[in-house]
Amino acid sequence: MALKNIISLQYGMNIKSMKQLQNEFLIKTAKAEYIAKKVKLSPAEIVFIYHCQEHLKENRFVSFEKILPTKDGCPYLRFDKSVYVLIEHFKKEPIEIVDKEISNCVEFINMFHAASTNLTSTVGARYKASYGKDRIAARNMYSVFTKVKQNPNLIKNDSLKKVILKTIDKNIEYVEKATKILEDDRYLDIIGRSMQENRFIHGKLTLQNIVRSYNKLRLLNMFDVELNIREKDIATFVKSLLKRNKDLDFDEIIGRFYITSFDQYRQKLILALLLLPYEYFSVIKKLLKLGNLEWAFRGFEEKINRICEKDEYKHKILTSLH
């Protein structure tokens, strides 16, 4: 296999076996296992991700799925018009949603965020900055939802129209409450401080991307790192918990992240980020694009109901914010 030979040459490893798994390959050597992963990222984006990982290592945070560089120090490999990265492959155990494990995860995330500040610049990297995008998303959601409510005929399928009219008011309420918090000037203050700290975050910090390996916690899927406020990561993590158990005390869990510097507005900001119905918004946008393609509407009704069922915890958040 040509790819196997190139990897062996570029990374200086003696490959014992190489097995294809969808868009990636499991590579086994005498000492370790790796994944050669095909990515839809530009070389400049990969350089940024690799630079963030090197920054974490310099700050003594090494518990994450690392990209391995070639012998020449390049964090990616080109082959057959595609871009590959080589990442570590190790034993993974899922995290249980029990109080002790949640506390361990909170401490682990705080350690990661402490190590992710003061990022320096590097040559050839395309920096991903997402400051303030949630405020823009909230405005867009409100605009689209109210437009659909005022003109339901924009949804061409009658059964879907009924489902959306039944669920859209609640989602408008979520967006209105979140927008009120996001439009506060204190949101800009938090962004400003994060920019001064030059902090990056994980970007997709769900419970599924934290695993236990050889009795230590590790971060997975480090391909969405971005310059942003840490509250975005915290909201993503708490949301992943609530999707598994909507009865968890989200206020108490959020409070664990701010043991020494609790800020009431930061807590409200995280709740606002939790309220934003990104999945529901995505479905509505797709339906508006489909127009009169009746055959394409299959499965959307079930999908909307499933999203709304998973978002039931948001009613408790509204109550908490009133």
C-alpha positions in Angstrom: 0.0 0.0 0.0 1.4 3.4 -1.1 0.1 5.3 1.9 1.6 2.7 4.3 5.1 3.2 2.7 4.8 7.0 2.7 3.8 7.0 6.4 6.6 4.6 7.3 9.1 6.8 5.5 7.9 10.2 6.6 7.4 9.2 10.3 10.3 6.8 10.5 8.3 3.9 11.9 8.3 0.2 11.2 4.6 -0.6 10.6 3.5 -4.1 11.5 0.0 -3.7 10.3 -2.4 -1.1 8.8 -6.2 -1.6 8.7 -8.7 0.8 7.1 -11.6 2.0 9.2 -13.8 4.3 7.1 -11.8 7.5 6.5 -8.9 6.5 8.8 -6.4 3.7 9.2 -5.4 1.9 12.4 -1.6 1.6 12.4 0.2 -0.8 14.7 4.0 -0.8 15.4 6.0 -2.8 17.9 5.8 0.1 20.4 2.4 1.8 19.9 -0.7 2.3 17.9 -1.8 5.3 15.8 -4.6 6.5 13.6 -3.9 8.0 10.2 -7.0 10.3 9.9 -8.1 11.9 6.6 -9.2 15.5 7.5 -11.1 18.2 5.7 -8.8 20.9 7.1 -6.3 23.1 5.3 -2.6 22.7 6.2 -2.7 26.2 7.8 -5.6 25.1 10.1 -3.7 22.0 11.1 -0.6 24.1 11.9 -2.8 26.2 14.2 -4.2 23.0 16.0 -0.7 21.6 16.3 0.6 24.9 17.7 -2.1 24.9 20.3 -1.1 21.3 21.3 2.5 22.3 21.6 1.5 25.2 23.8 -0.4 22.8 26.1 2.7 20.6 26.4 4.9 23.6 27.2 2.5 24.4 30.0 2.7 20.7 31.3 -0.8 19.7 30.2 -0.3 16.5 28.2 -3.5 14.6 28.7 -5.0 14.8 25.2 -5.0 13.0 21.9 -1.8 14.3 20.2 -1.0 14.9 16.6 2.4 13.4 15.7 4.7 15.4 13.4 6.7 13.8 10.6 10.5 13.5 10.9 10.7 17.0 9.4 8.4 18.4 12.0 5.3 18.8 9.7 2.0 18.0 11.5 0.3 16.7 8.4 0.9 14.4 5.4 -0.4 14.9 1.8 -1.3 11.8 -0.1 -3.5 11.3 -3.3 -4.9 14.9 -3.1 -5.9 14.4 0.5 -4.5 15.6 3.9 -3.8 13.1 6.7 -2.8 13.6 10.3 -1.3 10.9 12.5 -2.7 10.8 16.0 -2.2 8.6 19.1 -4.5 5.6 19.6 -5.0 4.3 23.1 -7.4 2.4 25.3 -10.5 4.5 26.1 -13.1 4.1 28.8 -16.3 6.3 28.8 -17.0 8.6 31.8 -19.9 7.7 34.0 -22.3 10.5 35.0 -21.8 10.2 38.8 -21.0 13.1 41.1 -17.3 12.1 41.7 -16.6 11.8 38.0 -18.3 15.1 37.2 -16.1 16.8 39.8 -13.0 15.1 38.3 -14.0 16.4 34.8 -14.6 19.9 36.1 -11.1 19.9 37.7 -9.6 18.5 34.5 -11.3 21.1 32.3 -10.1 23.9 34.6 -6.5 22.5 34.2 -6.9 22.5 30.5 -8.1 26.1 30.4 -5.3 27.2 32.7 -2.8 25.8 30.3 -4.5 27.3 27.2 -3.8 31.0 28.0 -1.1 33.2 26.5 -0.9 31.5 23.2 1.9 32.9 21.1 1.8 33.5 17.3 3.4 31.0 14.9 4.3 31.1 11.2 1.9 29.5 8.7 -1.0 29.0 11.0 -4.6 30.1 10.2 -6.0 31.2 13.6 -9.7 30.3 14.2 -11.4 33.0 16.3 -15.0 32.7 17.3 -15.5 35.6 19.7 -19.1 36.9 19.7 -20.5 34.4 17.3 -23.2 33.2 19.7 -24.7 36.7 19.9 -24.9 36.8 16.1 -26.4 33.3 16.0 -29.0 34.3 18.6 -30.1 37.3 16.4 -30.3 35.1 13.3 -32.3 32.5 15.2 -34.8 35.1 16.3 -35.1 36.5 12.8 -35.7 33.1 11.2 -38.1 31.8 13.9 -40.3 34.9 13.9 -40.4 34.8 10.1 -41.6 31.2 10.1 -44.2 31.9 12.8 -45.6 34.9 10.9 -45.6 33.0 7.6 -46.0 29.3 8.3 -46.6 28.6 4.5 -42.8 28.9 4.1 -42.8 25.3 5.3 -44.4 23.4 2.4 -45.2 20.1 4.1 -48.4 20.2 6.1 -47.6 17.7 8.8 -44.2 19.4 9.4 -45.8 22.8 9.5 -48.1 21.6 12.4 -45.1 20.2 14.3 -43.1 23.4 13.9 -46.0 25.7 14.9 -46.4 23.5 18.0 -42.7 23.9 19.0 -41.5 27.2 17.6 -43.0 29.4 20.4 -40.9 27.7 23.1 -37.8 28.0 21.0 -38.5 31.7 20.4 -38.7 32.1 24.2 -35.3 30.4 24.6 -33.7 32.7 22.1 -35.3 35.9 23.5 -34.0 35.1 27.0 -30.5 34.1 25.7 -30.3 37.2 23.5 -31.1 39.5 26.5 -28.1 38.1 28.3 -25.8 38.1 25.3 -26.6 41.7 24.5 -25.3 42.8 27.9 -22.1 44.8 27.7 -20.6 42.4 30.3 -20.5 39.8 27.5 -18.1 42.1 25.6 -16.0 42.6 28.7 -15.6 38.8 29.1 -14.6 38.6 25.4 -12.1 41.4 25.9 -10.5 39.7 28.9 -10.3 36.4 26.9 -8.6 38.2 24.0 -6.1 39.8 26.4 -5.4 36.3 27.8 -5.0 35.0 24.2 -6.9 31.9 25.3 -8.0 29.0 23.1 -10.7 26.5 24.0 -11.5 22.9 22.9 -14.5 23.8 20.8 -16.4 20.6 21.2 -16.0 19.8 24.8 -18.7 17.2 25.3 -18.6 14.4 27.8 -17.9 12.0 24.9 -14.6 13.8 24.2 -13.3 13.2 27.7 -12.3 9.6 28.4 -10.4 7.6 31.0 -7.3 5.9 29.7 -5.0 3.9 32.1 -6.8 5.6 35.0 -6.2 9.1 33.7 -8.6 11.5 32.0 -7.8 12.5 28.4 -9.2 14.9 25.9 -10.2 13.6 22.4 -11.0 15.2 19.1 -8.8 18.3 19.3 -9.6 19.4 15.8 -12.0 22.2 16.7 -9.8 24.4 19.0 -10.5 28.1 18.6 -9.8 31.4 20.3 -12.9 32.0 22.4 -14.2 32.4 25.9 -14.0 29.4 28.2 -17.7 29.7 29.1 -18.4 28.2 25.6 -16.5 25.0 26.6 -18.3 24.9 29.9 -21.7 25.3 28.3 -20.9 22.5 25.8 -19.8 20.2 28.6 -22.9 20.9 30.8 -25.2 20.5 27.8 -23.8 17.0 27.1 -24.5 16.1 30.7 -28.0 17.4 30.6 -28.7 15.5 27.4 -27.9 12.3 29.3 -29.6 13.3 32.6 -32.0 16.3 32.5 -32.5 16.1 36.2 -28.9 17.2 37.1 -28.4 20.4 39.0 -26.9 22.6 36.3 -26.5 25.6 38.5 -24.5 23.6 41.0 -22.3 22.0 38.3 -21.5 25.4 36.7 -20.6 26.8 40.2 -17.9 24.1 40.5 -16.0 25.8 37.7 -15.7 29.1 39.6 -14.5 28.1 43.1 -12.3 31.1 43.6 -13.8 33.7 41.2 -17.5 33.2 41.0 -19.3 35.7 38.8 -23.1 35.7 38.6 -23.1 37.1 35.1 -20.7 34.4 33.9 -23.2 31.8 35.2 -26.0 33.5 33.4 -23.9 33.6 30.2 -23.4 29.9 30.4 -27.1 29.4 30.8 -27.8 31.6 27.8 -25.4 29.5 25.7 -27.3 26.4 26.9 -30.6 27.9 25.9 -29.6 28.6 22.3 -31.4 25.9 20.2 -28.7 25.3 17.6 -30.0 21.9 16.5 -33.6 23.1 16.1 -32.3 26.1 14.2 -30.3 23.9 11.8 -33.4 21.8 11.0 -35.6 24.8 10.3 -33.0 26.3 7.9 -32.8 23.0 6.0 -36.6 22.8 5.7 -36.7 26.3 4.3 -34.1 25.4 1.7 -36.0 22.3 0.6 -38.9 24.2 -0.8 -41.4 21.9 -2.6 -39.2 18.8 -2.6 -41.8 16.6 -0.8 -39.7 13.5 -0.9 -36.9 15.3 1.0 -39.1 15.9 4.1 -39.0 12.3 5.3 -37.7 11.9 8.8 -37.8 15.6 9.7 -40.9 15.3 11.9 -39.3 12.6 14.0 -36.1 14.6 14.2 -37.8 17.7 15.4 -39.7 15.8 18.1 -36.5 14.1 19.2 -34.6 17.4 19.5 -37.4 19.0 21.5 -37.5 16.0 23.8 -33.8 16.3 24.4 -34.2 20.1 25.0 -36.7 19.7 27.8 -34.1 20.7 30.4 -34.2 24.2 28.9 -37.5 24.8 30.6 -35.8 24.5 34.0 -33.1 26.9 32.8 -35.8 29.5 31.9 -37.3 29.0 35.4 -33.8 29.5 37.0 -33.3 32.8 35.1 -36.6 34.3 35.9 
